Amino acid sequence: MAKGYWIGRVDVTNEDQYRRYVTGNGPAFAKFGGRFLVRGGSYTIGEGDARARNVVIEFPSYEAARACWDSPEYQAVKALRDGHAVADIIVIEGYDGPQPA
């Protein structure tokens, strides 16, 4: 079964309020088996536009990733971020097929 991922690109407009979101989102992610693969960090723009902060969260399945996004637990903590950051977030199914040789 393919894993699920959240891929987020964020520009924070209010650091104090965003910090409340960051410190509060852990329980929702843990409930659905989410773990951070990327959480901020240095990056290089290969092509196109970027935002200041990048995040990749892995879940055991696409269904778990969707369930986390839709959950009351996450939506409650997301409300702490709303209006204090501009974000592009996708919930996407991972690839579990053949790889290049």
C-alpha positions as CSV (number, residue, x, y, z in Angstrom):
1,M,0.0,0.0,0.0
2,A,1.3,3.4,-0.9
3,K,2.0,5.9,1.8
4,G,0.3,9.3,1.9
5,Y,2.0,12.7,2.2
6,W,1.3,16.3,3.0
7,I,3.5,18.7,1.0
8,G,3.3,22.2,2.3
9,R,4.9,25.5,1.3
10,V,4.3,28.4,3.7
11,D,5.1,32.1,4.1
12,V,4.6,33.0,7.7
13,T,3.1,36.5,8.3
14,N,2.8,36.4,12.1
15,E,5.6,34.3,13.8
16,D,4.1,34.3,17.3
17,Q,0.7,33.0,16.2
18,Y,2.3,30.5,13.8
19,R,4.4,29.2,16.6
20,R,1.2,28.4,18.5
21,Y,0.1,26.3,15.5
22,V,3.4,24.5,15.3
23,T,3.4,23.6,19.0
24,G,-0.2,22.4,18.8
25,N,-0.3,20.3,15.7
26,G,1.7,17.3,17.0
27,P,-1.2,15.3,18.6
28,A,-3.3,15.4,15.4
29,F,-0.3,14.2,13.3
30,A,0.6,11.5,15.8
31,K,-3.0,10.2,15.9
32,F,-2.9,9.5,12.2
33,G,0.7,8.2,12.1
34,G,2.2,11.3,10.6
35,R,5.9,12.0,10.8
36,F,7.9,14.9,9.5
37,L,10.4,14.2,6.6
38,V,11.0,17.9,6.0
39,R,10.3,20.6,8.5
40,G,11.8,23.9,7.4
41,G,15.5,23.6,6.7
42,S,17.8,24.9,4.0
43,Y,16.7,24.5,0.3
44,T,17.7,25.5,-3.2
45,I,15.1,26.6,-5.8
46,G,15.6,24.3,-8.8
47,E,12.8,25.8,-10.8
48,G,9.7,28.0,-10.3
49,D,8.6,29.8,-7.2
50,A,9.1,28.9,-3.6
51,R,7.8,29.9,-0.2
52,A,10.0,30.6,2.8
53,R,9.1,27.4,4.7
54,N,8.7,23.8,3.3
55,V,7.2,20.8,5.0
56,V,6.7,17.1,4.0
57,I,4.8,14.9,6.4
58,E,4.6,11.1,5.7
59,F,1.5,9.0,6.7
60,P,1.1,5.2,6.6
61,S,-1.5,5.6,3.8
62,Y,-3.2,8.2,1.6
63,E,-6.4,7.5,3.6
64,A,-4.6,8.3,6.9
65,A,-3.2,11.6,5.3
66,R,-6.8,12.6,4.2
67,A,-8.3,11.6,7.5
68,C,-5.8,13.7,9.4
69,W,-6.5,16.7,7.2
70,D,-10.3,16.3,7.6
71,S,-10.1,15.6,11.4
72,P,-11.6,17.9,14.0
73,E,-8.3,17.7,15.8
74,Y,-6.3,19.1,12.9
75,Q,-8.9,21.6,11.8
76,A,-9.0,23.1,15.3
77,V,-5.2,23.6,15.3
78,K,-5.2,24.8,11.7
79,A,-7.5,27.6,12.9
80,L,-4.5,28.9,14.9
81,R,-2.6,29.3,11.6
82,D,-5.4,30.8,9.5
83,G,-4.8,34.4,8.8
84,H,-1.2,34.3,10.0
85,A,0.5,32.4,7.1
86,V,0.0,31.9,3.4
87,A,0.1,28.2,2.6
88,D,0.0,25.8,-0.3
89,I,-0.7,22.3,1.0
90,I,-1.5,19.2,-0.9
91,V,-2.5,15.8,0.4
92,I,-1.1,13.2,-2.1
93,E,-0.8,9.5,-2.5
94,G,2.8,8.2,-2.7
95,Y,4.2,6.0,-5.4
96,D,4.7,2.4,-4.7
97,G,5.7,1.1,-8.2
98,P,8.9,0.2,-10.0
99,Q,11.8,2.5,-9.8
100,P,14.4,3.4,-12.5
101,A,17.1,0.8,-12.9
